[in-house]
């Protein structure tokens, strides 16, 4: 029997776990590469608390690389080294890390410690941070950054998971708290904090002097004037690739063994061959770049730890034989079918898989009873199946269980406890940059020239400064910030004629655009009225049933997901057909929101159809839905071109008989006679990928079916419908936990660029996508790569392959059997491979902006630094292509898909969005202003729009602005001004006020005045009081014909009882106050409002 054949098997992970429990020291395990390290970490986590297992990451750069170590890698290295003397743990590291040099251990120790009550001034703390080489930023988002606002200083030091917020008052530390870098809000108070260097290399004055001396001594024959790296470092400029001179930054460096000297070391195999291979690779890289006189190189034995030192140390490290459980069966299916003789009294078997689709296949392909579990301890005496990243067979003696994996997939599962994201502190593209074109709705096109403090009537206030033709200057009060919007040029090189403050040309252009907007609004209102007359099924769900479904989600739902789902749930409960767009970047959680929405429909006894534009995406959704609904008795099926005709007919028949709850399909659904009679919800993923025929089909279904559109970058017509109110809009803007912005590069296509990108990714155990959208050139591309890198394993995927070949190559790539995948845009959507973190796009000038964004989003799906190369043949490319590539490079942060969609509108000039009739007007007045006109034209009572432009003006003739000393960044001040202007409730204003105090400290009187003015404005909004203006002599309320009768009655009563009140011919209610103090006048106005409102 199988147990007897393998009862002498000694699993190394199990042995290590026992050894760790018995040892008094921490253990360091040496393995050959990063992939092996991750495998071992996954295996040990089944046997040892995962918090006790630390993976010391490789630096993810090549020897003599032009790139720097990713900041998250430096952070993790710093954190591990800083904590290596604390609790006992297991440290896993690779051969490559043994070659690296490190600062001496003193460089990692805390240099300064403070607690509440410690005496230190804000200036002193700032100087300490500058000495430690922290970078000053507007908002702290990364390690090695700090910011100052009022009496508050934010610091992100590598020894803490979250950044610090320290409040200093009168030169004493008053409070210390951690804050969330995504939304910039405080999350936890603490009593003390420590400061260390912000990075492994710090460009403080002392370090730079050491560097200069070392460089000059080593390269005494080289001219430093021609070395860009030397000049940048000399001038305190952090530069990519400066690690090539790593030892020069220190008086002394340490080896890995010197840093981790207190550990008990273990190795699994003879690592000498791997050590020699990497040594040869270092010398190969050195020789390749040796002749670059502008970047002289340190010799390998001076930049890296000497190989003799490493091998001598390894000789003293004990060796554990790494046996792997060998199966006599070719695959897991045959293994399962041959185990029935030992199921009753033999050991337990757990088949691991990382793919929900494979899990279903295993259940369907064997007659043996299979049980799905989520914990090894729940395994019973038959075959169990478990979704888990573990990759190698093992035997766990303590629970008499064999673990077998049916794939070789390197995929880390993030636990529920590791997700703690909140809404990201994030704004849509409403900010202005200096010297940027802007449109003022009353004066036209000008150039934004920053914020400026201007004195008027002996009072200081902040204004927006805009330059017009002939250097005319307009100072715009910040309560009119909504009158200004950015004007994006269609082409970067395009020059524009500024409007003149003394000309009437702008008024004429604006009037024509306004008339066209009114006509356009009439067309939209006609469509909307027809939709309002349609009736859909009301879909509802019991809160307790929904809660069970939510609790089965293995991650913590982000606030954005919760908010978006609540909006969708409300829509589904109405008889008016839902028509909503859910926008969010790839990986931001759109699918989970869609699945929750589908769950509502299922529980209302209605069917759901999910339509996707590609076979790969339909497979991806099918796997996701299967896994998500597996505990809820929901029947899910898919049809695409790879499903046989007989199977397809059977599925459609089952759907008509209500035997299928959720049908996932490609555009093939449009070609089959599918009955939608019991369909309650239609989910459309990436609508822009469908043709006109398919879109008309969807449009016809809009009359009585709820429709949810999912998109990362909505198409122009969808954007139009969102902006005009025809489609409702939900936005996911919170990035997944630990995700890092993708580094993007625009490069000329050369063999050197290609080779380095591929080697860099492979050296860290990762994989590459290579997008070649010309199918006829794919084999040539493969041949060229194989010539450069003969041992590089490549697969090919495109739409002309048959079902079997595509499934095989995608499975091989996902399982890690291939280093790279040469493909067309077939991978643009749906493919989720966390281990693929380099994307190379050949001839990127031929792709659309949304396509480029979607392709880039295929990488960076884990917590590793990802890279995307936009390759072009040369710099002479069409202007519109250059505009697209400039935009994709500018918007490279997580969550900026919506901004890219906005930018796409500007580049296309609006014609594709609104038709050629509108596009000319859009070009004249700008997209933002045209949409504002359109929205105003649509503001009918039935649509319930808030008229923010008519918010009452409140002025107490005093200073009411955000001081630059309180919030130094003009961009951040503009954001806050806009938030204050845009808020429509006292609760919103209170939140802004609370957040400001949290981030900047106690408000100065000027900021308090600004908040109080807005609070009064909100109190009188929609009452018929147009403005309140107050000076030391009197206060007047400007009344309109919309004044509420109840308010008018109370005002007249006041006038009749007290002579200090009156109403003049200009409809101004006036009362005499004779009060210089504006704070007292505000208080009196609030008391009066209490009386009349």
Secondary structure as GFF3:
##gff-version 3
##sequence-region A 1 1093
A	DSSP	alpha_helix	2	6	.	.	.	ID=ss1
A	DSSP	alpha_helix	12	22	.	.	.	ID=ss2
A	DSSP	beta_strand	27	31	.	.	.	ID=ss3
A	DSSP	alpha_helix	34	44	.	.	.	ID=ss4
A	DSSP	three_ten_helix	50	52	.	.	.	ID=ss5
A	DSSP	beta_strand	53	55	.	.	.	ID=ss6
A	DSSP	alpha_helix	71	82	.	.	.	ID=ss7
A	DSSP	beta_strand	90	94	.	.	.	ID=ss8
A	DSSP	alpha_helix	95	99	.	.	.	ID=ss9
A	DSSP	beta_strand	102	103	.	.	.	ID=ss10
A	DSSP	three_ten_helix	105	108	.	.	.	ID=ss11
A	DSSP	beta_strand	112	115	.	.	.	ID=ss12
A	DSSP	alpha_helix	122	131	.	.	.	ID=ss13
A	DSSP	beta_strand	135	136	.	.	.	ID=ss14
A	DSSP	beta_strand	145	149	.	.	.	ID=ss15
A	DSSP	beta_strand	152	156	.	.	.	ID=ss16
A	DSSP	beta_strand	163	169	.	.	.	ID=ss17
A	DSSP	beta_strand	172	179	.	.	.	ID=ss18
A	DSSP	beta_strand	186	190	.	.	.	ID=ss19
A	DSSP	beta_strand	192	195	.	.	.	ID=ss20
A	DSSP	alpha_helix	205	218	.	.	.	ID=ss21
A	DSSP	three_ten_helix	224	226	.	.	.	ID=ss22
A	DSSP	alpha_helix	228	234	.	.	.	ID=ss23
A	DSSP	three_ten_helix	242	249	.	.	.	ID=ss24
A	DSSP	beta_strand	253	254	.	.	.	ID=ss25
A	DSSP	alpha_helix	256	259	.	.	.	ID=ss26
A	DSSP	beta_strand	264	267	.	.	.	ID=ss27
A	DSSP	alpha_helix	272	289	.	.	.	ID=ss28
A	DSSP	alpha_helix	300	303	.	.	.	ID=ss29
A	DSSP	alpha_helix	307	315	.	.	.	ID=ss30
A	DSSP	beta_strand	318	319	.	.	.	ID=ss31
A	DSSP	alpha_helix	332	337	.	.	.	ID=ss32
A	DSSP	three_ten_helix	340	342	.	.	.	ID=ss33
A	DSSP	beta_strand	348	353	.	.	.	ID=ss34
A	DSSP	alpha_helix	356	365	.	.	.	ID=ss35
A	DSSP	beta_strand	370	373	.	.	.	ID=ss36
A	DSSP	three_ten_helix	376	378	.	.	.	ID=ss37
A	DSSP	beta_strand	383	387	.	.	.	ID=ss38
A	DSSP	beta_strand	394	396	.	.	.	ID=ss39
A	DSSP	three_ten_helix	397	399	.	.	.	ID=ss40
A	DSSP	beta_strand	401	405	.	.	.	ID=ss41
A	DSSP	three_ten_helix	416	418	.	.	.	ID=ss42
A	DSSP	beta_strand	437	440	.	.	.	ID=ss43
A	DSSP	beta_strand	444	456	.	.	.	ID=ss44
A	DSSP	beta_strand	459	468	.	.	.	ID=ss45
A	DSSP	three_ten_helix	469	471	.	.	.	ID=ss46
A	DSSP	beta_strand	472	477	.	.	.	ID=ss47
A	DSSP	three_ten_helix	478	483	.	.	.	ID=ss48
A	DSSP	beta_strand	484	486	.	.	.	ID=ss49
A	DSSP	alpha_helix	505	532	.	.	.	ID=ss50
A	DSSP	alpha_helix	543	551	.	.	.	ID=ss51
A	DSSP	alpha_helix	559	572	.	.	.	ID=ss52
A	DSSP	beta_strand	579	584	.	.	.	ID=ss53
A	DSSP	alpha_helix	590	602	.	.	.	ID=ss54
A	DSSP	beta_strand	607	611	.	.	.	ID=ss55
A	DSSP	alpha_helix	615	629	.	.	.	ID=ss56
A	DSSP	beta_strand	636	639	.	.	.	ID=ss57
A	DSSP	alpha_helix	645	656	.	.	.	ID=ss58
A	DSSP	beta_strand	662	665	.	.	.	ID=ss59
A	DSSP	three_ten_helix	667	671	.	.	.	ID=ss60
A	DSSP	beta_strand	679	685	.	.	.	ID=ss61
A	DSSP	three_ten_helix	687	689	.	.	.	ID=ss62
A	DSSP	alpha_helix	692	701	.	.	.	ID=ss63
A	DSSP	beta_strand	706	711	.	.	.	ID=ss64
A	DSSP	alpha_helix	716	724	.	.	.	ID=ss65
A	DSSP	beta_strand	728	732	.	.	.	ID=ss66
A	DSSP	beta_strand	743	748	.	.	.	ID=ss67
A	DSSP	alpha_helix	751	763	.	.	.	ID=ss68
A	DSSP	beta_strand	767	771	.	.	.	ID=ss69
A	DSSP	three_ten_helix	775	777	.	.	.	ID=ss70
A	DSSP	alpha_helix	778	788	.	.	.	ID=ss71
A	DSSP	beta_strand	794	797	.	.	.	ID=ss72
A	DSSP	alpha_helix	803	814	.	.	.	ID=ss73
A	DSSP	beta_strand	820	823	.	.	.	ID=ss74
A	DSSP	three_ten_helix	825	827	.	.	.	ID=ss75
A	DSSP	beta_strand	836	841	.	.	.	ID=ss76
A	DSSP	three_ten_helix	844	846	.	.	.	ID=ss77
A	DSSP	alpha_helix	849	856	.	.	.	ID=ss78
A	DSSP	beta_strand	867	872	.	.	.	ID=ss79
A	DSSP	alpha_helix	879	890	.	.	.	ID=ss80
A	DSSP	alpha_helix	897	908	.	.	.	ID=ss81
A	DSSP	alpha_helix	911	914	.	.	.	ID=ss82
A	DSSP	alpha_helix	916	925	.	.	.	ID=ss83
A	DSSP	alpha_helix	927	937	.	.	.	ID=ss84
A	DSSP	three_ten_helix	941	943	.	.	.	ID=ss85
A	DSSP	three_ten_helix	948	950	.	.	.	ID=ss86
A	DSSP	beta_strand	953	955	.	.	.	ID=ss87
A	DSSP	alpha_helix	970	982	.	.	.	ID=ss88
A	DSSP	alpha_helix	986	1000	.	.	.	ID=ss89
A	DSSP	alpha_helix	1005	1020	.	.	.	ID=ss90
A	DSSP	beta_strand	1025	1030	.	.	.	ID=ss91
A	DSSP	beta_strand	1034	1039	.	.	.	ID=ss92
A	DSSP	alpha_helix	1045	1057	.	.	.	ID=ss93
A	DSSP	beta_strand	1061	1063	.	.	.	ID=ss94
A	DSSP	beta_strand	1068	1072	.	.	.	ID=ss95
A	DSSP	alpha_helix	1078	1092	.	.	.	ID=ss96
###
